[in-house]
Every structure is written in structure tokens, then in C-alpha cells.
């Protein structure tokens, strides 16, 4: 009897402040073979991408398989895909913060780091796409020097501002959240790590003055990041919606893209959290409840995406515009039918599985679904960009046959390697789960109940 | 090692006082109440691993001025966005798509993004400057590494003759450990 009581009370009081600090600080220790295997895989993928990029640099964009009128292809697809991935991070860290969702504390750091690295990855693609990377600074708008005359009515310039701001703000948000946690690991670390965290912790000690300014600043950053996250993918969607290509020119695009972005981002958070939880033994902190909540977010945004597909097709038919109808017919039954149906099945049908609690609480099941969701979301961008262009009706007689080449696929694979490399290095060297925020949702140690108001 | 001017800035001499370590939040809140009643409200520094409203309420400090930085930064950013787009459009007027040279509507997007960018950066700047000013004001004070883990701490700045009664007060509120610094 005494034994049972002891066990029960241990499991109930297991999540103490000290337990949280030590469990998360442990992720900075030796992560074992599995981690290094994943890191090696990421670096190999990255090197494939680098080799392909070097070929493109040497022999030009002819290697990328462009054929009139498809001059926006895999690189722009990857750009939109990675920007989309970035969105769930800010959703979880800022929007759910404003909504006071306690469960976000265990997963938001991973999501936020994912955001920063995904924007970093996305940012590479416009540069790869322009072909002459050494002229990249021509994209940056600054007062009319050297006859650049930036056109501020162009959505591409809006994108420049949106992505630049998003990258800066999400990085600042990530670093700011890290400071108290770095201080916490500094105070339990030894050796060179202690020195590293002493420098990167910026002298944080958790004094009342520090918290007073910090909590306010965090609140206002969250308040600024919330409209920002909604604006960024809207602006990305306008890169297409402002043009008159059938399949692009729709007012639906902004909410459709934002929902899709969050959908794919949450799916990638699940994909990332499953191995991290296993590798770093975080089962007590990241529980099935967290996965279930992520799955619910996935279900919600997935349904918006499915609804957008239906609306898009309905409007193409109901609108009666012959070009629009032809474009959507080409999408479903043209030469790229396989891409469209991958998208429809992965994004339109798969999320319906998440209505079942059994699936939402089955971590392996969620892991598999999340991977398919991301395949589907990559193909969604491919369908919107490439297939709409390939089916363009304006000069049908001049349309070439586009197909992605080995260089396109290699650079795409390289972008995954680049992203995972940064992410894996991050989780190994900095607290991958927020120490102070996980403590915030635990009951504080008290002498007597009700003594404090 | 450092010249005296730099030493004064980066390593100010240790402030004398009493440091108490608390294992429980309510005991720390209780001690803050008693210290304030005893007239030590100005000399207090409270350490905690997480921000807690109980501590904030007990200390009853004004809302952080960081929000003013956000506001001013946001307005500045919006202005810079407007200036950048309109000035550059009229500086070299090129009519694109038959639209007015200075088209406000699309420029609102850039103004919005610049509002967020400058608002966020000045918020961080405000946080850093305010926290630095606060720590300048406090001087070098005693600290314990457990304060970022699971303990709450209170440091009271005082002269050696005040230390005795303060130690008694802190222990009486339930401090686990009290030491002079």
C-alpha cells in the first residue's frame, strides 16, 4: 500500500521545475547514434543540392528544364512551400500565445526554430531562380541609384518587404524566447558549454525588472507577429493572384494560401517532433495531448484547404470564363494529372482521417499522415504554379512541354538537407523546448494552498 | 586589468545586502509584503525562474515602458514606408500599367510591413535598454544559479547594521537560506 502511494505521488509530482530544467538540459548532451545518422543524411542531401547548383551556375538555367511559358517552376514552388512551412511556427508561438493556449509551451520552440530555418531555406530560392546570383542585390529596393527604379506596385516588391520583415521578426522572436532558457542551462552546464551559454544568455538572471520588461516586450512582439504572419502568405499569394493567368487570378488566394501554409507547417512540426521526442527522451514533456492538439489544428486548416479546392473548381465552372474552365480541366485531366491528384488525395482526403481520436492519438499514424500532407502541399504549389502556366491558353501554339530535370529535383532535395541540417544543429545545441514556458503552465511550488491570491 | 572608467561601468563594486533563497512562491510573496511594509520596497530585487503574476502584484511596479518603444517604432516604420515608396515613385516618375505614379493602396502593404519591422526592432531595443538601465541601477548584486531553475530569490540592499533584522524577517517568511552579500 505504502509503495503504491509512493509511486502515485511520484508520477503526479514528477513534473517539477527542477525536472523540466534537467530533462531539457539533457537534450544538449550526447544524443546518440540516431541523431548523427540523421545529421549525416541531411548533410549528404545538402551536398547533392550544392553539386546541382554548381552545375546550374556553370552551365546556366538551361539545365532547369524551362519551356515556354513555364519559367516559374520548381524553384518558385519550393520558395512558396518553404515560406508556407514557416507559418505554423509563428501561429503557434504568437497567435496561440495571445489566445493563452497552455499546450503550446511544449512545442512552440521547435515550431519557431522551424520557422526561422524554413524562411532561410525559402530565401535561397529566389536567388537560385534568378540564375545570376551575384546580381541578387538588384532585388533589394533602395532609393533610385544606378537606375533600378523599383516598382512598388509589383507584388514581387511587396514580397521582398514581407519576407524580409518576416525573417527578421521571427528570428528576433526566437532569440528572445531563448534568452531565459539559455540562462537556465548556463546555470546547470559545465565546461565550454557554460562559457557559450554565459555569453549567449546575455546576463539573464530572472530579476523582477528583467521579467517586467521582457513579458511586455514578448506580448507586443506577439501582437506584431500575429498580423504579420497572416500578411506574409497573403503577399506571397498575390505574386500569383495579381497576374491574369487562369488558375492564379482569384480573390480566394490570400486566405487559401494562409490556411495551406499553416496546414503544411503544423504537419512538419509533427514530422519533426516525433523523432526529437524519441531521440531526446522528452516523452514526459511532449505528450500525446500535444500531438492531438497539433492534429486538430491540422484538421481545421486542412478542411479550409479542401474547401478552397472545391470553391476554386466551382468558381471556374460557375464563372463561365472559357479560359478559366479550360485551365481547370487541364489541371485535372491534362499532362500533369498525376500532380493534381496527388494534391487532391493528400490534402483533400487525408485530413478527414484526423476526425478519429484513435488516429489523432496514434503517434506513428500522425507521423505518416504528416509526411503525406507535406508531399501533398508541395504538389499543391507545383500544381498552382507549373500546371497553371503549362495550361496557359494565350499562345497555345507556342507552349512547350515542361518537365522538371535532375537539377531541379537535386536542388529541391538539397533544400531539405539544408533545412534539416540547421534544425538538427539547433536542437542539439540550444534548448529545443522552452524551459521557462513549460514551467509557467505547471503549478508553482507553494507552502500552503490559497495563501497567495 | 581594465582601465578604471571601464571597470566602473562593467564591474561596479558589489552592493552590500542580504540574499534569501525561497523554495516556495507564496513564502517569497509573503516576504515581499513584509519588506515593503518595513520600508525596503525600493531596495528589493526579486529573482524567479518564470514570470509570475503573484510576484508582479506583490511588487506592484508600473507597466514597463517598452510599449512606448513599440508604438514609436511602429509609427516611425509606417512613416518610413510611406516616404520610401512615395519619394522613390516621384523622384523618377515612371507610369506603370496606367496607374498613378504614387498609388497609395499598394503602398499600404509596404507601410504595414515596415510598421511591423520597426515596431519589432524598437521593442527589442527598448527591452535591452530598459533592462540594462535597471541593472545599472541595481549595481552588482548577489545571485544564485538556482534562481533560473526552481528557486525564488530576494535580494535586499542594506547597510551591515540593517542586515541582522532583515535576516530574521526573511527567515520568518519561510526562506530556506539567507546569507549576507
HADDOCK unambig.tbl for C-alpha pairs under 7 A between the chains (distance, minus, plus):
assign (segid A and resid 17 and name CA) (segid B and resid 149 and name CA) 6.44 0.50 0.50
assign (segid A and resid 17 and name CA) (segid B and resid 150 and name CA) 5.14 0.50 0.50
assign (segid A and resid 18 and name CA) (segid B and resid 149 and name CA) 5.92 0.50 0.50
assign (segid A and resid 18 and name CA) (segid B and resid 150 and name CA) 5.55 0.50 0.50
assign (segid A and resid 21 and name CA) (segid B and resid 149 and name CA) 6.27 0.50 0.50
assign (segid A and resid 143 and name CA) (segid B and resid 88 and name CA) 5.88 0.50 0.50
assign (segid A and resid 144 and name CA) (segid B and resid 88 and name CA) 6.49 0.50 0.50
assign (segid A and resid 152 and name CA) (segid B and resid 85 and name CA) 6.52 0.50 0.50
assign (segid A and resid 152 and name CA) (segid B and resid 107 and name CA) 6.71 0.50 0.50
assign (segid A and resid 153 and name CA) (segid B and resid 106 and name CA) 5.71 0.50 0.50
assign (segid A and resid 158 and name CA) (segid B and resid 109 and name CA) 6.76 0.50 0.50
assign (segid A and resid 158 and name CA) (segid B and resid 110 and name CA) 6.16 0.50 0.50
assign (segid A and resid 161 and name CA) (segid B and resid 110 and name CA) 6.49 0.50 0.50
assign (segid A and resid 161 and name CA) (segid B and resid 113 and name CA) 6.32 0.50 0.50
assign (segid A and resid 162 and name CA) (segid B and resid 113 and name CA) 5.96 0.50 0.50
assign (segid A and resid 165 and name CA) (segid B and resid 113 and name CA) 6.46 0.50 0.50
assign (segid A and resid 165 and name CA) (segid B and resid 117 and name CA) 5.37 0.50 0.50
assign (segid A and resid 169 and name CA) (segid B and resid 117 and name CA) 6.67 0.50 0.50
assign (segid A and resid 169 and name CA) (segid B and resid 120 and name CA) 6.43 0.50 0.50
assign (segid A and resid 183 and name CA) (segid B and resid 148 and name CA) 6.81 0.50 0.50
assign (segid A and resid 184 and name CA) (segid B and resid 148 and name CA) 4.90 0.50 0.50
assign (segid A and resid 184 and name CA) (segid B and resid 149 and name CA) 6.08 0.50 0.50
assign (segid A and resid 187 and name CA) (segid B and resid 145 and name CA) 5.15 0.50 0.50
assign (segid A and resid 205 and name CA) (segid B and resid 148 and name CA) 6.82 0.50 0.50
assign (segid A and resid 206 and name CA) (segid B and resid 47 and name CA) 5.25 0.50 0.50
assign (segid A and resid 206 and name CA) (segid B and resid 48 and name CA) 5.42 0.50 0.50
assign (segid A and resid 206 and name CA) (segid B and resid 49 and name CA) 6.02 0.50 0.50
assign (segid A and resid 206 and name CA) (segid B and resid 148 and name CA) 6.61 0.50 0.50
assign (segid A and resid 207 and name CA) (segid B and resid 45 and name CA) 6.39 0.50 0.50
assign (segid A and resid 207 and name CA) (segid B and resid 46 and name CA) 5.43 0.50 0.50
assign (segid A and resid 207 and name CA) (segid B and resid 47 and name CA) 4.34 0.50 0.50
assign (segid A and resid 207 and name CA) (segid B and resid 48 and name CA) 6.50 0.50 0.50
assign (segid A and resid 208 and name CA) (segid B and resid 45 and name CA) 6.41 0.50 0.50
assign (segid A and resid 208 and name CA) (segid B and resid 46 and name CA) 5.19 0.50 0.50
assign (segid A and resid 208 and name CA) (segid B and resid 47 and name CA) 6.06 0.50 0.50
assign (segid A and resid 209 and name CA) (segid B and resid 131 and name CA) 6.64 0.50 0.50
assign (segid A and resid 209 and name CA) (segid B and resid 134 and name CA) 6.47 0.50 0.50
assign (segid A and resid 210 and name CA) (segid B and resid 131 and name CA) 5.48 0.50 0.50
assign (segid A and resid 211 and name CA) (segid B and resid 51 and name CA) 6.02 0.50 0.50
assign (segid A and resid 212 and name CA) (segid B and resid 64 and name CA) 6.06 0.50 0.50
assign (segid A and resid 213 and name CA) (segid B and resid 64 and name CA) 5.29 0.50 0.50
assign (segid A and resid 213 and name CA) (segid B and resid 66 and name CA) 6.32 0.50 0.50
assign (segid A and resid 213 and name CA) (segid B and resid 127 and name CA) 5.72 0.50 0.50
assign (segid A and resid 213 and name CA) (segid B and resid 131 and name CA) 6.82 0.50 0.50
assign (segid A and resid 214 and name CA) (segid B and resid 127 and name CA) 6.38 0.50 0.50
assign (segid A and resid 216 and name CA) (segid B and resid 64 and name CA) 6.46 0.50 0.50
assign (segid A and resid 216 and name CA) (segid B and resid 66 and name CA) 6.63 0.50 0.50
assign (segid A and resid 216 and name CA) (segid B and resid 67 and name CA) 6.97 0.50 0.50
assign (segid A and resid 217 and name CA) (segid B and resid 66 and name CA) 6.14 0.50 0.50
assign (segid A and resid 217 and name CA) (segid B and resid 123 and name CA) 5.92 0.50 0.50
assign (segid A and resid 217 and name CA) (segid B and resid 124 and name CA) 6.91 0.50 0.50
assign (segid A and resid 217 and name CA) (segid B and resid 127 and name CA) 6.37 0.50 0.50
assign (segid A and resid 221 and name CA) (segid B and resid 120 and name CA) 5.86 0.50 0.50
assign (segid A and resid 224 and name CA) (segid B and resid 116 and name CA) 5.85 0.50 0.50
assign (segid A and resid 224 and name CA) (segid B and resid 120 and name CA) 6.95 0.50 0.50
assign (segid A and resid 436 and name CA) (segid B and resid 49 and name CA) 6.61 0.50 0.50
assign (segid A and resid 436 and name CA) (segid B and resid 50 and name CA) 5.51 0.50 0.50
assign (segid A and resid 439 and name CA) (segid B and resid 50 and name CA) 7.00 0.50 0.50
assign (segid A and resid 440 and name CA) (segid B and resid 50 and name CA) 6.27 0.50 0.50
assign (segid A and resid 444 and name CA) (segid B and resid 25 and name CA) 6.60 0.50 0.50
assign (segid A and resid 445 and name CA) (segid B and resid 23 and name CA) 6.98 0.50 0.50
assign (segid A and resid 445 and name CA) (segid B and resid 24 and name CA) 4.97 0.50 0.50
assign (segid A and resid 445 and name CA) (segid B and resid 25 and name CA) 6.02 0.50 0.50
assign (segid A and resid 446 and name CA) (segid B and resid 24 and name CA) 4.65 0.50 0.50
assign (segid A and resid 446 and name CA) (segid B and resid 25 and name CA) 5.45 0.50 0.50
assign (segid A and resid 446 and name CA) (segid B and resid 26 and name CA) 5.60 0.50 0.50
assign (segid A and resid 447 and name CA) (segid B and resid 24 and name CA) 5.99 0.50 0.50
assign (segid A and resid 447 and name CA) (segid B and resid 26 and name CA) 6.57 0.50 0.50
assign (segid A and resid 451 and name CA) (segid B and resid 26 and name CA) 6.56 0.50 0.50
assign (segid A and resid 452 and name CA) (segid B and resid 26 and name CA) 5.59 0.50 0.50
